[in-house]
């Protein structure tokens, strides 16, 4: 991953994190579906490319996203919507 791709990925993860921190009440149902798909897509890419641990900032961003999922009461819905193959 070159520097430009890394910066783009960091911005994408920052946006996802901010959305999760805003809480469920801030979204319409269609927006939530989009957020869940975006989360799953980025997680899928990160896992397949082993990108989660390649960069300290990316690792910290993912940690913050998982915290935000919990704090914003998204955990049950996010895990239900996420492909189980990513975790096994």
C-alpha positions as CSV (number, residue, x, y, z in Angstrom):
1,X,0.0,0.0,0.0
2,X,1.6,3.3,-1.1
3,X,1.3,6.5,0.9
4,X,-1.6,7.9,-1.1
5,X,-3.6,4.6,-0.6
6,X,-2.7,4.6,3.1
7,X,-4.0,8.2,3.5
8,X,-7.2,7.3,1.6
9,X,-7.8,4.3,3.8
10,X,-7.2,6.3,7.0
11,X,-9.8,8.9,5.8
12,X,-12.3,6.2,5.1
13,X,-11.8,4.6,8.5
14,X,-12.1,8.0,10.2
15,X,-15.4,8.5,8.4
16,X,-16.7,5.1,9.5
17,X,-15.6,5.7,13.0
18,X,-17.3,9.1,13.2
19,X,-20.5,7.6,11.9
20,X,-20.5,4.9,14.5
21,X,-19.8,7.4,17.3
22,X,-22.8,9.5,16.2
23,X,-25.1,6.6,17.4
24,X,-27.9,4.8,15.8
25,X,-30.5,7.5,16.3
26,X,-28.6,9.7,13.8
27,X,-29.4,7.5,10.9
28,X,-32.3,6.5,8.6
29,X,-32.6,2.7,8.0
30,X,-31.1,3.0,4.5
31,X,-28.1,4.9,5.9
32,X,-27.5,2.3,8.5
33,X,-27.5,-0.5,5.8
34,X,-25.0,1.5,3.8
35,X,-22.8,2.0,6.9
36,X,-22.9,-1.7,7.7
37,X,-22.0,-2.6,4.2
38,X,-19.2,-0.1,4.2
39,X,-17.9,-1.4,7.5
40,X,-18.0,-5.0,6.2
41,X,-16.3,-4.2,2.9
42,X,-13.5,-2.3,4.7
43,X,-13.0,-5.1,7.2
44,X,-13.0,-7.7,4.5
45,X,-10.3,-5.8,2.6
46,X,-8.3,-5.3,5.8
47,X,-8.4,-8.9,6.8
48,X,-7.7,-10.3,3.3
49,X,-4.7,-7.9,2.8
50,X,-3.6,-8.3,6.4
51,X,-3.7,-4.5,6.6
52,X,-5.0,-4.2,10.1
53,X,-1.6,-4.7,11.6
54,X,0.7,-3.2,8.9
55,X,0.3,0.4,10.1
56,X,0.0,1.6,13.7
57,X,-2.5,4.3,12.7
58,X,-4.7,1.8,10.8
59,X,-4.6,-0.6,13.8
60,X,-5.6,2.3,16.1
61,X,-8.4,3.3,13.7
62,X,-9.8,-0.2,13.7
63,X,-9.6,-0.4,17.5
64,X,-11.5,2.9,17.7
65,X,-14.1,1.7,15.3
66,X,-14.8,-1.5,17.3
67,X,-15.1,0.7,20.4
68,X,-17.5,3.0,18.6
69,X,-19.6,0.0,17.5
70,X,-20.0,-1.0,21.1
71,X,-20.6,2.5,22.5
72,X,-23.1,3.4,19.8
73,X,-25.2,0.2,20.4
74,X,-24.4,-1.1,17.0
75,X,-22.6,-4.4,18.1
76,X,-25.5,-6.8,17.7
77,X,-26.6,-5.4,14.3
78,X,-23.1,-5.1,12.9
79,X,-22.1,-8.6,13.9
80,X,-25.4,-10.0,12.5
81,X,-24.8,-8.2,9.2
82,X,-21.1,-9.1,8.9
83,X,-19.9,-12.2,7.0
84,X,-19.0,-14.8,9.6
85,X,-16.2,-16.1,7.3
86,X,-14.2,-12.9,8.2
87,X,-13.9,-14.1,11.7
88,X,-13.1,-17.8,11.1
